[in-house]
Amino acid sequence: MAEFLVIRLGSKSGQDAHWIAVDGNGARRSPTATGPLAEAAGDIGDRTVIVLVPATSVLTMTVDMPIRGGSRLLAALPYALEENLAEDVEKLHFAAGTRRQSGQVPVAVVSHLQMRDWLEQLADAGISAAQIIAEIHGLASIPGTMSLLVAEDQILFNDGDDVEFAMQGVKPSDVLAVAGALDDASGSSVSDPDDAIAPRHLLVYCEPEDEERFTHDWNALRQELASVDINLLPDGILPRLAVTVAAGRGINLLQGRYGEKTGFATVFQPWRYVAMLLLTLGLVGLGGKAVDYYRLVQDEAALKAQFTLEYREIRPGDTREIVDPIGTVNSIRRSLGGPTASQVFLPSLLALGRALQQHSTAEIEAISYRAGVIDVRLTAPDVATLDSIQKLVSESGRFSASIQSTDQVGDRISSRIQIREAGA
């Protein structure tokens, strides 16, 4: 099970931070710790770091936009929300969450100055955060139920739908009044069922001293609402906030210019071991091929040197570089009247005979053989017959036949065809 270290920053730079380790199921893996931010770095280990920042520094709202998401949505948010913001949008950072069932897209807005300050604090402490989330999102949203969390001098609130905000220095009843919950509760009418508003339920999280501090408010709210359920947090508010954000709720402010840069290294990371193995196998294979090629080159050079040495003994006066050893050997054999002659002469006659079988109108007048070349003088009724004989002799690939001359003698064509080994 993946573990998270959730760090809650103080509202002012330099204040002590609070942190706790939890897993994705909400189980605590360590007690809550308090101290300088740098001390939290020692508890990170293999855990993913989620940083909670003060809710009063982040404006949360929703917007209805047809753009599905990604960089296009982030680019459009400043223009869509510009009229609702008092500050210049160029000074603000916008982050978007997952579109809700209502079709609304939750948005978090914070100043670039504040973002840089948080990032500098984390960098100075040696902490790299995977997510930075406003602590307002640590208060779970339950459909049909209002949720309220008292956090020191501020109160976090959501209505279980699209409304969520934080207020400082106020009472719980003031927060519900701003949300319009008390007006809805008191305005319900029994005489008109169609206009009646369903009773509202309030779920409260607070420390024991805050329950006592707001005793009168709780009693008053019980008179206004259908129910007020108070849950005490004896270990402080951080465990409650940590459980919610570790489960995946909240808008990660590390988007856009502050988001993780997606590059080759990020894409490659999950496949690095497989890719390294394939690369190693490829390099080993190439290395083997290179070694084999080197050995073949060396063997070829050695054989060529040995052949040249033997050739110089046979023909000491020929100092030319030997490019084609096979051709050189055949040349020597032809000059000595060796068996090469018969290996060329007889097979060439066989190929010529097969060609003439298909053209009985052609007649051979003379055949001569010299230095591997056969000269055939023959007559045929037309040039087309001569051309066909030449192609039939050449089509085997072993011999190359070429028409050397043609003459008109009476009503026949007299021609000389030369046959030699292909490539000779």
C-alpha positions in Angstrom: 0.0 0.0 0.0 1.4 3.4 -1.0 2.2 5.8 1.8 2.0 9.5 1.9 3.6 12.1 4.1 1.1 15.0 4.5 2.7 18.2 5.5 0.6 21.2 6.7 2.4 24.5 6.3 1.9 27.4 8.7 0.0 30.5 7.6 3.2 32.5 7.8 6.7 31.8 6.5 8.9 30.5 9.3 6.1 29.0 11.4 6.4 25.4 12.5 4.9 22.8 10.2 2.8 19.8 11.1 3.1 16.4 9.3 1.8 12.9 9.5 2.2 9.7 7.5 -0.9 7.9 6.2 -1.7 5.3 3.5 -4.2 5.4 0.7 -6.9 3.7 2.9 -6.7 6.5 5.5 -4.7 4.5 8.1 -2.2 6.4 10.1 1.4 5.3 9.7 2.9 7.8 12.2 1.8 10.2 15.0 1.4 13.8 14.2 4.7 15.7 14.4 5.4 19.4 14.8 8.6 21.4 14.1 10.6 23.2 11.6 9.9 22.2 8.0 13.4 20.8 7.5 12.7 18.2 10.1 9.8 16.8 8.0 12.3 15.9 5.3 13.7 13.2 7.5 10.4 11.4 7.6 9.8 11.2 3.9 11.7 8.1 2.9 9.9 6.4 0.1 6.6 8.2 0.8 4.9 10.6 -1.6 4.7 14.1 -0.3 1.5 16.0 -0.2 1.7 19.6 1.1 -1.4 21.4 2.6 -1.4 25.2 2.3 -3.6 27.6 4.2 -7.2 27.7 2.8 -7.4 31.5 3.2 -4.6 31.9 0.7 -6.4 30.0 -2.0 -9.6 31.1 -3.7 -11.8 28.1 -4.7 -14.7 28.3 -7.1 -16.4 26.4 -9.9 -16.8 27.2 -13.6 -18.9 25.7 -16.4 -16.6 25.3 -19.4 -17.0 23.0 -22.4 -13.2 22.5 -22.7 -12.4 19.0 -21.5 -9.1 19.8 -19.7 -5.4 20.0 -20.1 -3.4 23.0 -21.2 -6.3 24.5 -23.2 -8.5 24.6 -20.1 -5.7 26.2 -18.0 -5.2 28.8 -20.7 -8.9 29.6 -20.8 -9.5 29.9 -17.1 -8.1 33.4 -16.5 -10.4 34.9 -19.2 -13.4 33.0 -17.9 -12.9 34.1 -14.3 -11.4 37.6 -14.9 -14.7 39.4 -14.1 -15.0 37.6 -10.7 -11.5 38.5 -9.5 -10.3 41.8 -8.1 -6.6 41.2 -8.8 -4.9 41.2 -12.2 -5.1 37.7 -13.7 -1.5 38.0 -14.8 -0.5 37.9 -11.2 -2.6 34.8 -10.4 -2.0 31.1 -10.9 -5.0 28.9 -11.9 -5.4 25.2 -11.3 -8.3 22.9 -12.3 -9.7 19.8 -10.7 -11.7 16.9 -12.0 -15.1 17.9 -13.5 -17.9 17.1 -11.1 -21.2 15.3 -11.9 -22.9 18.7 -12.0 -20.7 19.6 -15.0 -18.9 22.2 -13.0 -15.1 22.3 -13.0 -13.6 23.1 -9.6 -10.9 25.8 -9.8 -8.2 27.0 -7.3 -6.7 30.4 -7.7 -3.6 31.7 -5.8 -1.1 34.4 -6.5 2.2 33.6 -8.2 4.0 35.4 -5.3 2.4 33.0 -2.8 3.2 30.0 -4.9 6.9 31.0 -5.2 7.0 31.5 -1.4 5.7 28.0 -0.7 8.0 26.4 -3.2 11.0 28.3 -1.8 10.2 27.1 1.7 10.0 23.5 0.5 13.2 23.8 -1.6 15.1 25.3 1.4 14.0 22.3 3.5 15.0 19.8 0.8 11.4 18.7 0.1 10.0 17.9 -3.3 6.2 17.8 -3.2 4.1 15.6 -5.6 1.0 17.7 -4.7 0.3 21.1 -3.2 -3.4 21.3 -2.1 -5.4 23.9 -0.3 -6.4 22.6 3.1 -10.1 23.4 2.3 -10.0 20.2 0.2 -9.1 18.2 3.2 -12.7 18.5 4.4 -14.5 15.6 2.8 -17.6 16.5 0.7 -20.7 14.4 1.4 -23.7 14.9 -0.9 -26.7 16.2 1.0 -24.7 17.1 4.0 -22.9 20.3 5.0 -19.5 19.8 6.5 -17.6 22.2 8.7 -14.2 22.0 10.3 -12.9 24.4 12.9 -9.1 25.0 12.3 -7.6 27.3 14.9 -9.0 30.8 14.0 -10.6 29.8 10.7 -13.5 27.6 9.7 -13.6 25.4 6.6 -17.0 24.7 5.0 -18.6 22.9 2.1 -22.2 22.2 1.3 -21.6 18.7 -0.2 -22.0 20.1 -3.7 -20.2 23.0 -5.4 -19.9 25.5 -2.6 -16.7 25.5 -0.4 -14.9 28.3 1.3 -12.9 29.3 4.4 -13.5 32.2 6.8 -11.3 33.6 9.6 -12.4 35.1 13.0 -16.0 34.0 12.7 -18.5 31.7 14.5 -19.9 28.6 12.8 -23.3 30.2 12.6 -21.8 33.1 10.7 -20.3 30.7 8.1 -23.7 29.0 7.6 -25.4 32.3 7.3 -22.9 33.3 4.5 -23.6 30.0 2.8 -27.4 30.7 3.0 -28.1 27.5 4.9 -29.9 29.2 7.8 -32.1 31.1 5.4 -33.1 27.9 3.6 -33.8 26.1 6.8 -36.0 28.9 8.2 -37.7 29.6 4.9 -39.2 26.2 4.4 -43.0 26.1 4.2 -45.2 23.2 5.1 -48.2 24.7 3.4 -46.5 24.6 0.0 -44.8 21.2 -0.3 -43.5 22.0 -3.8 -41.5 24.9 -2.5 -40.3 23.2 0.7 -36.6 22.7 1.1 -35.4 19.4 2.5 -33.9 19.7 6.0 -30.2 20.2 6.1 -27.7 18.2 8.1 -24.5 19.6 9.5 -21.4 17.5 10.1 -18.8 19.2 12.3 -15.1 18.4 13.0 -13.4 20.3 15.8 -11.0 19.9 18.7 -12.5 19.5 22.2 -11.8 23.1 23.2 -13.6 24.4 20.1 -16.7 22.4 21.0 -16.7 24.1 24.3 -15.9 27.5 22.9 -18.9 27.4 20.5 -21.3 25.7 22.8 -24.0 28.3 22.4 -23.6 28.3 18.6 -24.0 24.5 18.4 -27.2 24.7 20.5 -28.6 27.5 18.3 -27.8 25.6 15.1 -29.6 22.5 16.4 -32.7 24.6 16.6 -32.2 25.8 12.9 -31.1 22.6 11.3 -32.4 19.0 11.1 -29.3 17.7 12.8 -25.8 18.8 14.0 -23.3 16.0 14.4 -20.1 17.0 16.2 -17.0 14.8 15.8 -14.1 15.6 18.1 -10.5 15.6 16.9 -8.4 14.9 20.0 -5.2 14.6 17.9 -5.8 17.8 16.0 -7.2 18.5 12.6 -4.2 17.3 10.5 -5.1 13.5 10.6 -8.6 14.3 9.3 -7.3 16.5 6.5 -4.5 14.0 5.6 -7.0 11.1 5.2 -9.1 13.0 2.7 -6.2 14.3 0.5 -4.4 10.9 0.6 -7.6 9.4 -0.9 -7.2 11.6 -3.9 -9.5 14.6 -3.2 -8.3 18.1 -3.9 -6.9 20.3 -6.7 -3.2 19.9 -7.1 -1.7 23.5 -7.5 1.3 22.0 -9.3 -0.1 22.6 -12.7 0.9 24.8 -15.7 4.2 26.5 -15.1 4.5 24.8 -11.7 3.7 21.3 -13.0 6.0 18.5 -13.6 7.6 18.8 -17.0 6.7 15.9 -19.1 9.6 14.8 -21.2 11.4 11.8 -22.5 12.7 10.9 -19.0 9.2 10.9 -17.5 7.8 8.7 -20.3 10.8 6.4 -20.2 10.8 5.9 -16.5 8.3 3.0 -16.2 10.0 1.1 -19.0 13.6 1.9 -18.1 14.6 -1.7 -17.0 13.0 -3.3 -20.1 14.6 -0.7 -22.4 17.9 -1.1 -20.7 17.7 -4.9 -21.2 16.8 -4.5 -24.9 19.5 -1.9 -25.4 22.1 -4.3 -23.8 21.0 -7.2 -25.9 21.1 -5.0 -29.0 24.6 -3.8 -28.1 25.8 -7.4 -27.5 24.3 -8.4 -30.8 26.0 -5.5 -32.7 29.2 -6.3 -30.8 29.1 -9.9 -32.0 28.4 -8.8 -35.6 31.2 -6.3 -35.4 33.7 -9.0 -34.1 32.5 -11.4 -36.9 32.9 -8.7 -39.5 36.4 -7.9 -38.2 37.4 -11.5 -38.4 36.1 -11.9 -41.9 38.0 -8.8 -43.0 41.1 -10.1 -41.4 40.6 -13.5 -43.1 40.0 -12.0 -46.4 43.1 -9.8 -46.2 45.2 -12.9 -45.2 43.8 -15.0 -48.1 44.3 -12.1 -50.6 47.9 -11.7 -49.4 48.5 -15.5 -49.8 46.9 -15.5 -53.2 49.0 -12.5 -54.4 52.1 -14.3 -53.2 51.3 -17.4 -55.2 50.3 -15.4 -58.2 53.6 -13.5 -58.2 55.4 -16.8 -58.4 53.4 -17.8 -61.5 53.5 -14.4 -63.2 56.4 -12.4 -61.6 56.2 -9.7 -64.2 52.5 -8.8 -63.4 52.6 -6.3 -60.5 49.1 -5.0 -60.9 46.8 -5.1 -57.8 44.6 -8.2 -57.9 41.0 -7.1 -57.6 39.2 -10.2 -58.8 41.0 -13.4 -57.8 38.4 -15.7 -59.4 38.6 -13.9 -62.7 42.4 -14.0 -62.5 42.4 -17.8 -61.9 40.1 -18.3 -64.9 42.3 -16.1 -67.0 45.3 -18.2 -66.2 43.4 -21.4 -66.9 42.2 -20.2 -70.2 45.7 -19.1 -71.2 47.1 -22.5 -70.3 44.3 -24.3 -72.1 43.0 -25.8 -68.9 39.6 -27.4 -68.3 38.0 -24.0 -68.2 37.7 -24.0 -72.0 35.6 -27.2 -72.0 33.5 -25.9 -69.1 32.6 -22.9 -71.2 32.5 -24.3 -74.8 30.3 -27.3 -74.4 27.7 -25.7 -72.1 27.5 -22.8 -74.4 26.9 -25.1 -77.4 24.2 -26.8 -75.4 22.5 -23.4 -74.7 22.8 -22.5 -78.4 21.3 -25.8 -79.4 18.3 -25.4 -77.2 17.7 -21.9 -78.7 17.9 -23.3 -82.3 15.4 -26.0 -81.5 12.8 -23.3 -81.1 13.8 -21.7 -84.4 14.4 -24.4 -86.9 14.5 -21.8 -89.8 17.9 -20.6 -88.5 21.0 -22.4 -89.8 24.6 -22.4 -88.4 27.3 -21.6 -90.9 30.4 -21.6 -88.7 31.5 -21.8 -85.0 34.8 -20.7 -83.5 36.1 -20.6 -79.9 39.0 -18.6 -78.5 39.9 -17.4 -75.0 36.5 -18.3 -73.6 34.5 -16.6 -76.4 32.4 -18.5 -78.9 31.7 -16.8 -82.3 28.7 -18.2 -84.2 27.9 -17.3 -87.8 24.3 -18.2 -88.8 21.5 -17.2 -91.1 17.9 -16.6 -90.3 14.8 -15.5 -92.2 14.6 -12.2 -90.2 16.1 -10.1 -87.5 13.4 -11.0 -85.0 14.5 -14.7 -85.1 18.1 -13.6 -84.4 17.0 -11.4 -81.5 15.0 -14.3 -80.0 18.0 -16.7 -80.3 20.2 -14.2 -78.5 17.7 -13.8 -75.7 17.2 -17.6 -75.2 20.9 -18.1 -74.9 21.2 -15.3 -72.3 18.1 -16.1 -70.2 19.9 -18.9 -68.3 22.1 -16.3 -66.6 25.3 -18.2 -67.1 26.0 -16.9 -70.6 25.7 -13.6 -72.3 24.9 -13.5 -76.0 25.2 -10.4 -78.2 24.6 -9.8 -81.9 27.9 -8.5 -83.4 26.7 -7.9 -87.0 23.9 -8.5 -89.5 23.9 -8.5 -93.3 21.2 -9.0 -95.9 22.1 -11.9 -98.1 19.3 -12.6 -100.6 16.1 -13.2 -98.7 17.9 -14.2 -95.5 19.8 -12.4 -92.7 23.4 -13.4 -92.1 24.6 -12.6 -88.6 27.5 -13.1 -86.2 26.6 -13.8 -82.5 29.2 -13.8 -79.8 28.6 -16.0 -76.6 30.7 -15.7 -73.4 30.3 -16.3 -69.7 28.1 -13.8 -68.0 30.3 -11.2 -66.2 33.5 -12.2 -68.1 
